[in-house]
Amino acid sequence: MNIKSLPPDVINLIAAGEVIDSLGAVVRELVENALDAGATRIVISLYPDLWWIQVADNGRGMSLEDLKRCSNAHSTSKIRSRDDLWNITSLGFRGEALHSIAQVAILEVASRFTIGHDAGWRVRYNAVGEAESLETAAIAPGTIVTVSNLFGNLPVRRKGLPPMTQQLKAIQTLIHHIALCHPHVTWCLEQNDRNWFNISPGKSALQILPQLLKRVHQNDLHLLIQTVETPALNDLQTNLPPMVEESKVELVIGLPDRCHRRRADWVKVAINGRMVRLPELEQSIFTAFARTLPRDRFPVCFVHVKTCPSHIDWNRHPAKTEIYLHSLAFWQEKIAQSIDEALKMNGDSLSDKASNHRVVKLLKASEEKSPYKVDPKPQTQTRHQDSIGLLDLQAVAQVRNTYIVAEHSNGLWLIEQHIAHERVLYEQLQDDWKIVFLDTPIVLNQLTSSQVEQLQRLGLEIEPFGEALWAVRSAPEMLSKRQDCSEALIELSWGGDLQTAQVATACRSAIRNGTTLSLAQMQSILDQWKRTRNPRTCPHGRPIFLSLEETSLARFFRRHWVIGKSHGI
C-alpha cells in the first residue's frame, strides 16, 4: 500500500486551503496526479454545462488498497514526514485534492495497477471521501477519474464563478503551461464529446511551443540547454568549501528578428516541472531582451529551471504557483547569461548547416544585368575563422550601397550596413560611455528648462551663456568630432534615459545607407557585428539580416529534379 494518511505534525505545517474553486482547479489536480503516476498520454473530457469532468491516463494506476484510501483527508503517497516537505519531487504532495473534490462533487475513480493485475477496480466515494461502492472494471492499465455535478451542493458558488467561456480559456492555458513543462506527454482534450484540441509530444518545449502559438514556426525559435553548478543550500551560510550541485536551465526564446508579441503574455518561468509566478525572474528576462525588439513589442521566452528540490519551498500557496526560490539573485544572473548566449550569432543557433560555396557563382552569373559589385577574385580575400564558434561570414558584394552580401558555408545573407553598424556602436557605447570636454564649446539657443536638465542628467556640462543661450562644454565622445554635434545634442535633450541617448548616438554615428564600402570595410563591419551580444536586431528592433540558405536556393532552382525528367524523358 502506497497511499497513507499524514501525521498531524505534517498536516499542521502544510499551507493548505480550499484548492477546488473552479473547473480548472479540478483539471489541474487530476492532471498533476496523472503526471506523478508516470502518464505519457492524458485524455481530458468535459461537459461544461453539466459540470462534468473526466481525466484518463496511462500511468501506473492504483491497487485496491490505495483506491480505498486515496480520497481520505491528507492521504498521499508523495510524502511521509515533515522532512519531505523540503525535498518535494512530485507535483502533488498535500493529499487533499481528491478529498476536496469529493466534498463538492460526485467522485468516481477507476484504476488498474500496471504490475501483476489482470483487471481494475471502480470506486465511488461519499461526501467525506469514504469508499461507498466498489466493483471490478475491465480497463487498460492506468486511471480514470470522473467528477460529476461539480458544486451541485453549493449552487451559490456556481453563480459566483466567472463565465464558462472564461473558465474554459483558463483550462486551455493551464494545459498549455503543463505541456511546455512535460513535452513528452500526448494531450487530447474533448468538449461535449467533440475534439477540442490536441498537443503532440516532443523532445523539448521547442516542439511544443509552435503548437500553442499561431504563426510561430520552430525555425522562429531557439533552444538552449545549459548545465549550471549551484552551491548546496546548507553550504551557503557556512565558511566551509561549498559542495556543488548540478542544475539545468532549459531556454526556448523567440528570435527577436522573427518572433515577438504585442503583449507581455508569453514570458513564462517554470521550476521543476511546474509553471510559477516569479516576478523577479520575469523582469530579468525582459531586461535581457532590452533593445532587441521593436517599440511596444515583447519577447517570447520560456525558461525551465530544474534544480535540487531543497532550493524550493512549494508550501506557500494552495495552487502551488507562488513559491520561495532560494538564491534568487543567482538565478536571475544565470538566466540573463543564458539569454545572452542564445541571442549570439553562432553555428549552433542556425539551422540547415551544410557546406556550399556556389553562391558567388550565382551572383557572377547575374553581374552584367544587375547592380551587384562582385570582387573578381573573392577567394583572395583572407577568410576569417575565429576560435569561439561564431559563424564564418565572408563579404563578397554590396547591393545599392545599402546591403552587404555575405557568403557562409550554408548560403548567403543580406545585411543592412547602417543598422548592423548601429548595433556595433550601441554595444560599444553601453560598455564604454564616455563624456569628453569639447575644444570649443557648442552654443545652443532656445532650450527649455527640461532640455537643460536632460542634458545634465546625461552627464554633460552645460551653463548659461547669455539670454536664451547655453554653452555645452562636454559631449559624448562619439559625437564630439562630428560636424552635426549641435543637432545631435538637441536630439539628446528631448528626453529619455541613458540607454535612449546611447541608441540615438549610435544611430547618428553609424555608416549611412548609400555609402560605398570596400570589401575590407564590409568585412570589418561583419566581423564586429557578429560578435555583438544581440546581433539579430538593431537597438530599435529592426531585423539586421535576411538569410538565403542553400536548402532554400536548391528548392527554388529545382536542383532536386532529375535532369532526365526536366527534359521530359
C-alpha positions as CSV (number, residue, x, y, z in Angstrom):
1,M,0.0,0.0,0.0
2,N,1.5,3.4,-1.1
3,I,-1.2,5.9,0.0
4,K,-1.1,6.7,3.7
5,S,-2.5,9.3,6.0
6,L,-0.1,12.1,7.0
7,P,0.7,12.5,10.7
8,P,-0.7,15.6,12.5
9,D,2.6,17.4,12.7
10,V,3.0,17.3,8.9
11,I,-0.7,18.4,8.3
12,N,-0.2,21.4,10.6
13,L,2.8,22.6,8.5
14,I,1.1,22.3,5.2
15,A,-0.1,25.6,3.7
16,A,-3.4,24.1,2.7
17,G,-6.5,25.9,1.6
18,E,-9.6,25.3,-0.4
19,V,-8.0,24.0,-3.6
20,I,-11.2,23.2,-5.6
21,D,-12.7,26.5,-6.6
22,S,-13.4,26.0,-10.4
23,L,-13.4,23.6,-13.2
24,G,-9.8,24.4,-13.9
25,A,-8.8,23.5,-10.3
26,V,-10.3,20.1,-10.8
27,V,-8.4,19.6,-14.1
28,R,-5.2,20.8,-12.5
29,E,-5.3,18.5,-9.6
30,L,-6.2,15.4,-11.6
31,V,-3.6,16.1,-14.3
32,E,-0.9,16.6,-11.7
33,N,-1.8,13.2,-10.2
34,A,-1.6,11.6,-13.6
35,L,1.8,13.1,-14.3
36,D,3.1,11.9,-10.9
37,A,1.9,8.4,-11.9
38,G,4.2,8.5,-14.9
39,A,1.5,9.1,-17.6
40,T,2.6,9.7,-21.1
41,R,-0.9,10.1,-22.6
42,I,-3.7,12.1,-20.9
43,V,-7.3,12.5,-22.2
44,I,-9.5,15.2,-20.7
45,S,-13.2,15.2,-21.4
46,L,-15.5,18.0,-20.4
47,Y,-19.2,18.6,-20.4
48,P,-19.2,22.2,-19.0
49,D,-22.9,22.7,-18.9
50,L,-23.3,19.5,-16.9
51,W,-20.3,20.4,-14.7
52,W,-18.8,17.0,-15.6
53,I,-15.0,16.3,-16.0
54,Q,-13.1,13.1,-16.7
55,V,-9.3,12.7,-16.8
56,A,-7.9,9.4,-18.1
57,D,-4.3,8.5,-18.1
58,N,-2.0,5.6,-18.9
59,G,0.1,5.9,-15.7
60,R,0.9,3.1,-13.3
61,G,-2.5,3.0,-11.7
62,M,-3.5,2.2,-8.1
63,S,-4.0,-1.0,-6.2
64,L,-7.4,-1.7,-4.5
65,E,-6.0,-0.7,-1.1
66,D,-4.8,2.6,-2.4
67,L,-8.2,3.2,-4.2
68,K,-9.9,2.8,-0.8
69,R,-7.7,5.4,0.8
70,C,-6.9,7.9,-1.9
71,S,-9.9,10.2,-1.1
72,N,-9.3,10.4,2.6
73,A,-8.2,13.7,4.0
74,H,-4.4,14.3,3.9
75,S,-3.7,10.9,2.4
76,T,-0.9,10.7,-0.1
77,S,1.9,8.6,-1.5
78,K,4.2,11.6,-2.2
79,I,5.5,12.4,1.3
80,R,5.7,10.7,4.6
81,S,7.3,13.1,7.2
82,R,7.9,16.8,7.8
83,D,11.4,16.5,6.3
84,D,9.9,15.5,2.9
85,L,8.3,19.0,2.7
86,W,11.8,20.4,1.9
87,N,12.5,17.7,-0.7
88,I,9.4,17.6,-2.9
89,T,10.0,16.0,-6.3
90,S,6.3,15.5,-7.3
91,L,3.7,17.9,-8.5
92,G,1.3,17.0,-5.7
93,F,2.1,16.3,-2.1
94,R,-0.7,17.6,0.2
95,G,-3.0,14.7,-0.1
96,E,-6.2,16.8,-0.1
97,A,-7.2,17.1,-3.8
98,L,-9.4,14.1,-4.2
99,H,-10.9,14.6,-0.7
100,S,-11.7,18.2,-1.6
101,I,-13.3,17.1,-4.9
102,A,-15.5,14.5,-3.1
103,Q,-16.8,17.2,-0.8
104,V,-18.2,19.4,-3.7
105,A,-19.0,16.8,-6.4
106,I,-19.7,13.1,-7.1
107,L,-16.3,11.4,-7.4
108,E,-15.6,8.1,-9.1
109,V,-12.2,6.6,-9.7
110,A,-11.4,3.5,-11.9
111,S,-7.9,2.3,-11.9
112,R,-5.8,-0.8,-12.8
113,F,-2.4,-1.3,-11.4
114,T,0.2,-1.9,-14.1
115,I,2.0,-4.7,-12.3
116,G,0.5,-8.2,-11.8
117,H,-3.2,-7.2,-12.2
118,D,-5.5,-8.5,-14.9
119,A,-8.4,-6.2,-14.0
120,G,-9.1,-2.9,-12.4
121,W,-11.5,-1.6,-9.8
122,R,-14.1,1.2,-9.9
123,V,-14.8,3.0,-6.6
124,R,-17.4,5.7,-5.8
125,Y,-16.9,7.9,-2.8
126,N,-19.2,9.7,-0.4
127,A,-19.0,13.4,0.6
128,V,-16.4,12.7,3.3
129,G,-14.1,10.7,0.9
130,E,-15.0,7.2,2.1
131,A,-15.5,4.4,-0.5
132,E,-19.2,3.6,-0.6
133,S,-19.3,1.3,-3.7
134,L,-16.8,-1.0,-5.2
135,E,-16.8,-3.1,-8.3
136,T,-14.3,-4.7,-10.8
137,A,-13.7,-2.8,-14.0
138,A,-12.3,-4.0,-17.4
139,I,-10.0,-1.1,-18.2
140,A,-6.5,-0.7,-19.6
141,P,-3.7,0.0,-17.1
142,G,-3.9,3.5,-15.7
143,T,-6.5,5.6,-14.0
144,I,-9.8,7.2,-15.0
145,V,-11.2,9.9,-12.6
146,T,-14.8,11.1,-13.2
147,V,-16.1,14.2,-11.5
148,S,-19.8,15.0,-12.0
149,N,-22.3,17.5,-10.7
150,L,-19.4,19.8,-9.5
151,F,-20.7,22.3,-6.9
152,G,-24.2,20.8,-7.2
153,N,-24.5,21.0,-3.4
154,L,-23.2,24.6,-3.5
155,P,-25.3,26.5,-6.1
156,V,-24.2,29.9,-4.8
157,R,-20.6,29.0,-5.7
158,R,-21.6,28.1,-9.2
159,K,-23.2,31.5,-9.6
160,G,-20.1,33.3,-8.2
161,L,-17.7,31.7,-10.8
162,P,-16.6,33.5,-14.0
163,P,-18.5,32.8,-17.2
164,M,-18.0,29.3,-18.6
165,T,-16.1,30.6,-21.7
166,Q,-13.6,32.2,-19.3
167,Q,-13.2,29.0,-17.3
168,L,-12.6,27.0,-20.5
169,K,-10.0,29.5,-21.6
170,A,-8.3,29.1,-18.2
171,I,-8.2,25.3,-18.7
172,Q,-6.7,25.7,-22.1
173,T,-4.0,28.0,-20.7
174,L,-3.3,25.5,-17.9
175,I,-2.8,22.6,-20.2
176,H,-0.5,24.7,-22.5
177,H,1.6,25.5,-19.5
178,I,1.8,21.9,-18.3
179,A,2.6,20.7,-21.8
180,L,5.6,23.0,-22.0
181,C,6.9,21.6,-18.8
182,H,6.3,18.0,-19.8
183,P,6.8,17.8,-23.5
184,H,6.9,14.0,-23.6
185,V,3.2,13.8,-22.9
186,T,0.4,13.4,-25.5
187,W,-2.7,15.6,-24.7
188,C,-6.2,15.0,-26.1
189,L,-9.0,17.4,-24.9
190,E,-12.6,16.9,-25.7
191,Q,-15.6,19.2,-25.1
192,N,-19.1,17.9,-25.3
193,D,-17.9,14.7,-27.0
194,R,-16.1,16.7,-29.7
195,N,-12.4,17.2,-30.2
196,W,-11.3,20.5,-28.6
197,F,-7.5,20.5,-29.2
198,N,-4.6,18.1,-29.2
199,I,-0.9,18.5,-28.3
200,S,1.6,16.1,-29.8
201,P,4.7,15.1,-27.8
202,G,8.2,16.3,-28.5
203,K,11.7,16.1,-27.2
204,S,11.6,19.5,-25.6
205,A,9.5,22.6,-25.3
206,L,10.9,23.7,-28.7
207,Q,8.5,21.3,-30.4
208,I,5.5,22.2,-28.1
209,L,5.5,26.0,-28.3
210,P,4.7,26.2,-32.1
211,Q,1.6,24.1,-31.4
212,L,0.4,26.7,-28.9
213,L,1.1,30.0,-30.7
214,K,-0.3,30.6,-34.2
215,R,2.0,31.8,-36.9
216,V,5.1,30.8,-34.9
217,H,7.2,28.1,-36.5
218,Q,10.0,26.1,-35.0
219,N,12.5,28.0,-37.1
220,D,11.5,31.2,-35.3
221,L,12.7,29.7,-32.0
222,H,16.0,28.8,-30.5
223,L,16.6,26.1,-27.8
224,L,19.4,26.4,-25.3
225,I,20.0,23.8,-22.6
226,Q,22.8,24.6,-20.1
227,T,24.1,22.8,-17.0
228,V,24.6,25.2,-14.1
229,E,26.6,24.5,-11.0
230,T,24.8,25.7,-7.9
231,P,26.2,25.7,-4.3
232,A,24.5,23.2,-1.9
233,L,22.0,25.1,0.2
234,N,23.5,24.0,3.5
235,D,26.8,25.5,2.4
236,L,25.5,29.0,1.7
237,Q,25.7,30.0,5.3
238,T,28.9,28.3,6.3
239,N,32.6,29.0,5.8
240,L,33.2,25.5,4.6
241,P,34.2,24.9,0.9
242,P,30.9,24.7,-0.9
243,M,29.6,21.5,-2.3
244,V,28.4,21.8,-5.9
245,E,25.0,20.5,-7.2
246,E,24.2,20.3,-10.8
247,S,21.1,22.2,-12.1
248,K,19.8,22.7,-15.6
249,V,18.3,25.7,-17.4
250,E,16.2,24.9,-20.5
251,L,15.5,28.0,-22.5
252,V,13.3,28.5,-25.6
253,I,13.3,32.0,-27.0
254,G,11.6,33.6,-29.9
255,L,14.4,35.0,-32.1
256,P,13.8,38.8,-31.8
257,D,14.1,39.4,-35.6
258,R,11.3,36.9,-36.3
259,C,9.1,36.4,-33.3
260,H,7.6,38.9,-30.7
261,R,4.3,39.8,-29.1
262,R,2.0,42.8,-28.7
263,R,1.6,41.9,-25.0
264,A,3.9,40.7,-22.3
265,D,1.9,37.4,-22.1
266,W,4.5,34.9,-23.3
267,V,7.3,35.2,-20.8
268,K,7.0,32.0,-18.8
269,V,9.0,30.6,-16.0
270,A,8.8,27.0,-14.8
271,I,10.6,25.4,-11.8
272,N,11.0,21.6,-11.6
273,G,8.0,20.8,-13.9
274,R,5.6,23.5,-12.8
275,M,4.8,26.9,-14.2
276,V,5.2,29.5,-11.5
277,R,5.0,33.2,-10.9
278,L,8.3,34.8,-10.1
279,P,8.2,38.5,-11.0
280,E,11.9,38.9,-10.3
281,L,12.9,36.3,-12.9
282,E,10.4,37.6,-15.4
283,Q,11.8,41.1,-15.0
284,S,15.3,39.7,-15.6
285,I,14.0,38.2,-18.9
286,F,12.5,41.5,-20.0
287,T,15.8,43.3,-19.2
288,A,17.8,40.7,-21.1
289,F,15.8,41.4,-24.3
290,A,16.1,45.2,-23.9
291,R,16.9,47.0,-27.2
292,T,16.4,43.9,-29.3
293,L,12.7,44.3,-30.1
294,P,10.6,46.9,-31.8
295,R,8.9,49.5,-29.7
296,D,6.0,48.3,-27.6
297,R,6.7,44.7,-28.5
298,F,7.5,41.9,-26.0
299,P,9.6,38.7,-26.2
300,V,8.5,35.1,-26.4
301,C,10.5,33.2,-23.8
302,F,10.1,30.0,-21.8
303,V,12.6,29.3,-19.1
304,H,12.5,25.9,-17.2
305,V,14.8,25.6,-14.2
306,K,15.5,22.1,-12.9
307,T,17.3,22.3,-9.6
308,C,17.6,20.5,-6.3
309,P,14.2,20.3,-4.5
310,S,15.8,21.7,-1.4
311,H,16.2,25.1,-3.1
312,I,12.4,25.4,-3.4
313,D,9.6,25.9,-0.9
314,W,6.4,24.8,-2.6
315,N,4.5,25.1,0.6
316,R,3.3,28.7,0.1
317,H,0.1,28.8,-1.9
318,P,-2.7,26.1,-2.4
319,A,-2.3,26.3,-6.2
320,K,1.5,26.0,-5.8
321,T,2.0,28.7,-8.4
322,E,3.7,31.0,-5.9
323,I,6.9,29.6,-4.4
324,Y,10.0,30.6,-2.5
325,L,13.2,30.1,-4.5
326,H,16.4,30.2,-2.6
327,S,19.4,32.2,-4.2
328,L,17.0,34.2,-6.4
329,A,19.7,36.7,-7.4
330,F,21.9,33.8,-8.5
331,W,19.2,32.5,-10.8
332,Q,18.5,36.0,-12.2
333,E,22.1,36.3,-13.2
334,K,22.2,32.8,-14.7
335,I,19.0,33.2,-16.8
336,A,20.3,36.6,-18.1
337,Q,23.5,34.9,-19.1
338,S,21.6,32.1,-20.9
339,I,19.5,34.6,-22.8
340,D,22.7,36.5,-23.8
341,E,24.2,33.2,-25.1
342,A,21.1,32.3,-27.0
343,L,21.0,35.6,-28.8
344,K,24.5,35.4,-30.0
345,M,25.3,34.6,-33.7
346,N,26.9,31.2,-34.0
347,G,26.6,28.0,-35.9
348,D,24.6,26.3,-33.2
349,S,21.8,28.9,-33.4
350,L,21.4,28.5,-37.1
351,S,19.6,25.7,-38.9
352,D,20.3,23.7,-42.0
353,K,24.1,23.5,-41.7
354,A,25.6,22.4,-45.0
355,S,28.7,23.0,-47.0
356,N,28.2,25.0,-50.2
357,H,30.3,27.8,-51.9
358,R,28.4,28.2,-55.1
359,V,26.6,31.4,-54.1
360,V,29.3,33.7,-55.5
361,K,28.9,31.9,-58.9
362,L,25.2,32.7,-58.8
363,L,25.9,36.4,-58.2
364,K,28.5,36.5,-61.0
365,A,26.0,35.0,-63.5
366,S,23.8,38.0,-62.9
367,E,26.5,40.6,-62.6
368,E,26.1,42.2,-66.1
369,K,22.3,42.7,-65.6
370,S,22.3,43.8,-62.0
371,P,23.8,46.4,-59.8
372,Y,25.9,43.8,-57.9
373,K,29.6,44.6,-57.4
374,V,31.3,41.3,-57.1
375,D,35.0,41.2,-56.5
376,P,36.7,39.5,-59.5
377,K,38.7,37.2,-57.1
378,P,36.8,37.0,-53.9
379,Q,38.7,34.0,-52.7
380,T,41.9,36.0,-52.5
381,Q,40.4,37.8,-49.5
382,T,41.6,36.3,-46.3
383,R,38.7,34.4,-44.7
384,H,38.2,35.0,-41.0
385,Q,37.8,31.9,-38.9
386,D,37.5,32.7,-35.2
387,S,38.1,30.3,-32.4
388,I,34.9,30.8,-30.4
389,G,32.4,29.1,-32.8
390,L,31.0,32.2,-34.4
391,L,29.6,31.9,-38.0
392,D,32.2,32.4,-40.7
393,L,30.9,35.3,-42.9
394,Q,32.8,36.5,-46.0
395,A,31.9,39.8,-47.6
396,V,31.5,39.4,-51.4
397,A,29.4,42.3,-52.6
398,Q,27.4,45.4,-51.9
399,V,23.9,46.0,-53.3
400,R,22.8,49.6,-53.9
401,N,25.3,50.8,-51.5
402,T,23.0,49.6,-48.7
403,Y,23.2,45.9,-48.3
404,I,26.3,43.8,-47.7
405,V,26.2,40.4,-49.4
406,A,27.9,37.9,-47.2
407,E,28.6,34.2,-48.0
408,H,28.8,31.5,-45.4
409,S,29.0,27.7,-45.5
410,N,25.3,27.3,-45.9
411,G,24.2,30.1,-48.3
412,L,24.3,33.8,-48.2
413,W,22.9,36.7,-46.2
414,L,22.0,40.3,-47.0
415,I,23.0,42.6,-44.1
416,E,21.8,46.2,-44.0
417,Q,25.0,48.1,-43.3
418,H,23.6,51.0,-41.4
419,I,21.7,49.1,-38.7
420,A,24.4,46.4,-38.4
421,H,27.0,49.2,-37.7
422,E,24.4,50.8,-35.4
423,R,24.2,47.6,-33.3
424,V,28.0,47.6,-33.1
425,L,28.3,51.2,-31.9
426,Y,25.4,50.9,-29.5
427,E,27.0,48.0,-27.6
428,Q,30.3,49.8,-27.6
429,L,28.6,52.8,-26.0
430,Q,27.0,50.5,-23.5
431,D,30.4,49.1,-22.5
432,D,32.2,52.4,-22.6
433,W,30.1,55.5,-22.4
434,K,32.5,58.5,-22.3
435,I,31.8,62.2,-21.9
436,V,34.7,64.3,-23.1
437,F,35.4,68.1,-23.0
438,L,35.0,70.0,-26.2
439,D,37.9,72.1,-27.5
440,T,35.3,74.7,-28.5
441,P,32.0,74.9,-26.5
442,I,28.8,74.4,-28.6
443,V,26.3,77.2,-28.1
444,L,22.6,76.2,-28.2
445,N,19.7,78.6,-28.0
446,Q,16.0,78.5,-27.0
447,L,16.4,75.5,-24.7
448,T,13.7,74.8,-22.2
449,S,14.5,74.1,-18.6
450,S,13.6,70.4,-19.1
451,Q,16.0,70.1,-22.0
452,V,18.8,71.6,-19.9
453,E,18.0,69.2,-17.1
454,Q,18.0,66.3,-19.5
455,L,21.5,67.1,-20.8
456,Q,22.7,67.4,-17.2
457,R,21.2,64.0,-16.3
458,L,23.3,62.5,-19.2
459,G,26.5,63.9,-17.6
460,L,27.0,66.8,-19.9
461,E,28.4,70.1,-18.6
462,I,26.1,73.0,-19.6
463,E,25.8,76.6,-18.4
464,P,24.1,79.8,-19.3
465,F,25.9,81.9,-22.0
466,G,23.6,84.8,-22.3
467,E,19.9,85.5,-22.8
468,A,18.3,82.2,-24.1
469,L,21.8,80.9,-24.8
470,W,23.5,77.9,-23.3
471,A,27.1,76.7,-23.7
472,V,27.7,73.0,-23.8
473,R,31.3,72.2,-22.8
474,S,31.2,68.4,-22.9
475,A,29.6,65.8,-25.2
476,P,29.6,62.0,-25.8
477,E,33.0,61.1,-27.3
478,M,31.4,59.5,-30.4
479,L,29.6,62.8,-31.2
480,S,32.3,65.2,-30.2
481,K,34.2,65.2,-33.6
482,R,31.0,65.3,-35.7
483,Q,30.0,68.4,-37.7
484,D,26.4,67.8,-36.7
485,C,27.3,67.6,-32.9
486,S,24.9,70.5,-32.1
487,E,22.0,68.8,-33.8
488,A,22.8,65.6,-32.0
489,L,22.8,67.4,-28.6
490,I,19.4,68.9,-29.4
491,E,18.2,65.4,-30.2
492,L,19.5,64.1,-26.8
493,S,17.9,66.9,-24.9
494,W,14.4,65.8,-25.8
495,G,14.2,63.2,-23.1
496,G,14.8,59.6,-22.4
497,D,17.2,57.7,-20.2
498,L,20.9,57.0,-20.7
499,Q,20.0,53.9,-22.9
500,T,17.9,56.1,-25.2
501,A,20.7,58.5,-25.5
502,Q,23.1,55.7,-26.4
503,V,20.7,54.5,-29.1
504,A,20.4,58.0,-30.6
505,T,24.1,58.5,-30.5
506,A,24.8,55.1,-32.2
507,C,22.1,55.7,-34.9
508,R,23.5,59.1,-35.8
509,S,27.1,57.8,-35.9
510,A,26.6,54.6,-37.9
511,I,27.5,54.4,-41.6
512,R,24.7,55.7,-43.7
513,N,22.9,53.7,-46.3
514,G,24.1,54.9,-49.7
515,T,27.8,54.9,-48.6
516,T,30.1,53.0,-50.9
517,L,32.2,50.5,-49.0
518,S,35.3,48.5,-50.0
519,L,35.4,44.7,-49.3
520,A,37.7,45.3,-46.4
521,Q,35.3,47.8,-44.9
522,M,32.4,45.5,-45.3
523,Q,34.3,42.6,-43.8
524,S,35.3,44.8,-40.8
525,I,31.6,45.6,-40.2
526,L,30.7,41.9,-40.4
527,D,33.4,40.8,-38.0
528,Q,32.4,43.4,-35.4
529,W,28.7,42.9,-35.9
530,K,28.6,39.1,-35.5
531,R,30.5,39.4,-32.2
532,T,27.8,41.7,-30.7
533,R,25.6,40.4,-27.9
534,N,22.4,40.8,-29.8
535,P,23.2,40.6,-33.5
536,R,19.8,39.8,-34.8
537,T,18.2,43.2,-34.5
538,C,19.2,46.8,-34.2
539,P,18.5,48.8,-30.9
540,H,15.2,49.8,-32.4
541,G,14.2,46.2,-33.0
542,R,14.6,46.1,-36.8
543,P,16.0,42.8,-38.3
544,I,19.5,43.3,-39.5
545,F,19.9,40.4,-41.9
546,L,18.0,38.3,-44.4
547,S,19.1,34.7,-44.7
548,L,19.1,32.9,-48.1
549,E,20.0,29.4,-47.1
550,E,21.4,26.8,-49.6
551,T,18.5,24.5,-49.0
552,S,16.0,27.3,-49.9
553,L,18.0,28.2,-53.0
554,A,18.1,24.5,-54.0
555,R,14.3,24.3,-53.7
556,F,13.8,27.5,-55.7
557,F,16.0,26.4,-58.6
558,R,14.6,22.9,-58.5
559,R,18.0,21.3,-58.1
560,H,16.4,18.2,-56.6
561,W,14.9,17.4,-60.1
562,V,16.4,14.6,-62.1
563,I,17.9,16.1,-65.4
564,G,16.1,13.5,-67.5
565,K,12.7,14.3,-66.0
566,S,13.3,18.0,-66.5
567,H,13.8,17.4,-70.3
568,G,10.6,15.3,-70.5
569,I,12.5,12.0,-70.8
